Amino acid sequence: MNQLSCKQEIKQITIPTPFAVGDVHTYIIITDKVTLVDAGVRTMEAWEIFQAELKKHGLKVLDIDQVLITHHHPDHVGLLDYLPANIPVYGHERAHPWMTQDQRFFTTHEPYYRELFAQMGVEERFYSLLGGMDKPLRFSCHRGLTSFVKEGDRLEGLSDWRIYETPGHASSHLVLFDENSGTMIGGDLILAHISPNPLVEPPYLGEGERRKSMLDYVASINKMMKLPIKRVLPGHGEIVQNVQQLLEERLHQQEKRAAKVEAFVKEKPATAYEICQHLFPKVFEKQLLLTLSETLGQIDYLMDKKRIEVDATSLPYRYQVKEEV
């Protein structure tokens, strides 16, 4: 892609996916080590393209010394199954049960979402979707992490690159920031044309409650605004140059949508499902799980700011503007 210095190069490899998001980008950082950041989706087409693109850059699979995963979603980890078993794979510990497809973890999913649907007031006709929620995992890997990394860590051969924890779109999300050049490899945190959906995840084993993904996302954006980022190499779409402006726009868009929810429940108390229909009248049926995640994120955001409150005395839960004392 380009050479940042005589000691370091970054190559972008674009891989097709079967998902609506379209192509996904992976990155090769070449120093005294060859580091792959993210691994695409597990299809034979993706594997063949990945190898062909490596060859264009004078590389082969066996040249890869290590892999960093920005988050656990299938389009970022799938090709790990095709890489040699001795290549170390790094990522956040919360990615591990998704990547290994830990059945103890996954057996909790359908009951959790069934209860969540009841709380949100989702119509019974949509409950059949719950059985297929994990279908995208057929494009994921079955290979876990070799080692866990966390905020502030650096990998061998990447002394200028610092890892930051940036949950929101996924609770396992990480980014990699080159403090010298101001370049960030951003996964799905910062995308040029769309705001990433903060997806609802069930509680992990041993946890009592789910993470509030929208609150995590807003906190991650605020964290990124404090860094001198000059450009973001994203997981999807175009390279982001006007980073600070885009981050401000994302926070403004978030507040605008939250205000729309607040105004809606000010008229009368409403269920999360009714709020979802209000926010996404044209697409909620076709993209119910995504739109419900977004809706729940807005509710979490407003609840955290004490701008709305919930009546959880019976099902479904109803939300209303918080009464002033």
N, C-alpha and C positions, 0 to 999 in steps of 0.2 A: 504493500500500500504506500508507505513512504519510509524514509530513513530519518529518525529523530536525531541520531548522532552516529559517529563512526562505530560506536559500540553496541548500538541497539536498533533493531528494525521491528516494525509491526506489520503483519500481513492480515488482511481481512479475507475470510473465506465465507462465501454466501451459499447456503444450503436450502433447497426447497423443503417445505413441510406440507402435510395434509390438512393443516389447520387454517382457519379463516384469517389468522394474523399474517399468513404468507411466509415468505422466506425468513430465515434466521441467520444472523451473522455469528461466526466464531472467529477467534483471533489467535494468531501465532505471534508470540513475542520472542525475538531471537536475540540473545545475549551470549554469554558463555554457556547458557543452557537454552533449550527450546521448550517454551511453555505454551500449552494450548489453553485458552480461556473459553470454556463452554464447548459442548460436543455435539450439537445438532440433534436430529431426531433419528430414531432407529427404523430406517427403511433401507432397502438395498440401493435405491436410487440415490439417497443421501450419502451412503457409504462410498459409492462409486464416484460421485461428484467430489466428495471430500478428498479422496485419494488423488483424483485428477488435478484438483486445485493445488494440493501440496506439491505435486510434481512440477507444476508451472513455476513454483517458487523455489525449485531445486531441492525439495524435501521429500521424504517418505515417512510413513507411519513410524518406522523404527527410530527416526531421529527425534521423536517427541520424548522429552525427559520427564515432564510432569504436566498435570492438568489441574486447573482451578475451575470450579463450577460456581457461577454466580448465584444460581438457585436451582431448585429441584424439578422444575416443570419439564415435561417430556422433550420439548423441542430444544432443551439446553443440555440434556444428559444422555439422550438415547444411544449415540454412537459409542459410548463407553464400553458397551458390550462387545464391540468389534476391535477394541484396542488391546494390545498385549497386556496380559495380567500383571506384569511386573512394573508397569508405569504407575507411580504414585498419583493418587487423586485427592485433591484438597477441596474443602468446602465447609459450610457451616454445619454444625452437628444436627440441626433440625432438618437438613436435607436427607440424612441417612435413612430413616425409615421409609421415606417415599421412594428413594432410589433402589433400596433392596426389596421394596414391595412387601414390607413386614406384615404378615397376615394378622398378627395380634393387633396391630394398629388399624389395619383396614377393616377388620370386622366391627370396629366401633363406628364406622362412618355412616352406614345406612340408618341405624337406630338414632344416631345423633341428629342427622338431617331430618329424619321423620319427626322428631320432637321439635326441631327448629321450625319446620313447615307448620306444625300445629300452633306454635307460638305466633308465627307471622300471619296466620289466617289464610294460607295457600289453599286453593280449591283442591278437592280430593282427586280431580281428574289429572292433576299433575304429579301425584305421588308415584306414578309408574316410572317417572324419570329417575327416581332414587336408585333403582337397581342398576342403572347404566352410568352412574356418576364417575366410576373409575375406568370406563372404557378407554379414554385417551392414554392410559398407562400401557397399552399394548405397543405404543411407540416410544416408551421409556426404556430404561435399562433395568437390569437386575443386579447391578454391581454397586456396592457401597463405597464410602469414602475410606481412604487409607488413613488419613489424619484429619482432625478437625482444626479449623482456623477461626480466629476471632478478630475483633477490632484491634488495629494496631500491628497485627502480624505482618511479616514480610517473608516471601519465599526465596529460596536459594536462587541466585542469578538475577533477582529482581530487587536489588538493594534500594533502588529509588522509588519502588512501588509499595504503597501502603494499603492494606485491606481495611475497608470500612463496613460495618454492619448497617444495612439499609432495609430493614423489613418493611412490609406494606403490601406490595404485589404478591410477595411470598414471605412467610416468616423466616425463611432461610436465606433471604437475599443479601448478597455482598456486592460491593464494587471494588475496583482496583484503581488506585490513583497514583500517577507518576508525579511526584512533587517537583521534579525539575522542569518538565515540559508543560505541566498543567493539563495533561491528557488523562482522561478517565475512561476506563472500559466499564460501561454502566449497566450491562445486562438489560433488564426491562424497567429500570427505575426512571430513566430520563429518555423519552422518545420524542422525536421531532413533531409528529403530526397527531398523536393521540396520547391521552392520559392513561397510564396503565391501570387496570382494574384491581383494586385491593381485594383480593379474593378471600372469602371466608374459609378457614381451615378448622376442622374439628380439634378439640383439645388433644394434645399429645398424651401418650401413656404417662400416667402419674400427675397430669395436670387437671385441675378442677374446672377451668373455664377456657374458652377459646381466646386467642389473641384478638385484640381490636385492630383489625388490619388497616382501617382508614386512619386511626390515630397514629399507628406506626408509620404509615405512608407520609402523613403531614410532618411528623417528627423527622423523618429521613430527608424530606425536601428541605426543611429548615436547617438540618445539619449540613447538607450540600451547599446551601447558600453561603456558608461561612468559609468554604474552601475556594482557593483561587483557580477554579476550573476554567480552562480556555476552550476545551472542546470535549465532547463525549462521543466515544465510539459505541453505538448502541447495539442492543440485541436484534433490533428490527429497524428498518428504514434508514433515513439519511443521517449522516454525521451532524451532530448538534454543535453549532458554533456560538450562538448567542445564548449562552447557558443561563446567566443570571436573569435575563429577561424572560426566558422560557419558564424558569422556576417560579418567578413571580406570577406569571400567567397561570401556572398550574394551581397555585394557592388561591388566586382570584377566582378561577373556575370552580374550585372546591367550595369556597364560601358562597358563591352565587347559587350553586345547586343546593347547598344546605339551607340557604334562605328560602328557596322555593319549597322545600319540605316544611320548614317552619311556618311559612304562610299557609300551606295547605292544612296543617293540623290546627292552626289557629281558628280556622272556620268551624271545624268540628273534630273530635277525636277520631283517629283512623288507625287501622291495622297496618303493619309493614307491607302486606300484600296490596292494600289499597294505595299506599304511598308509591309502591313500585309501579302500579298501573298509571298513576298520575304522572310520574317522572318519565316513563317509557311506554306511552300508550300504543305505539306502533310496533314495538319489537319485544315487549315483555313475554309474549307467548312463545316466540321462536327462540329467545335467548333468556329463558326464565332464570336459570342458575346464575348467569352473569349479572342480570339486572337486580336480582334479589341480593347478591353480594354488594353491589353498589348502594342499594337502598339501605341495607343494614349498616353499611359504612357511614352513610349520612346520619342515620339515627344515632349511632355510637358517637359521632362527632358532636351532635347537638346535645346529647345527654351529658357528654363530658363537659361541655360548656354551660350546663344547667339551663339551657334554653328551652328544652322540652322535658317532659316527665312521662313515666309509663304507669299504666294501670295493669299490674300483673296478677290481679286477684282471680282472674279467670281467663280461659282460652277463648279466642286469641287475645294476645296483648294489644292494648290500645295506647296510642301516643297522643299527647296534647301539649299545648304550650304551657310552660310552667307558670302557675299562678303566682303573682307578686304578693308578698306578705305586707 
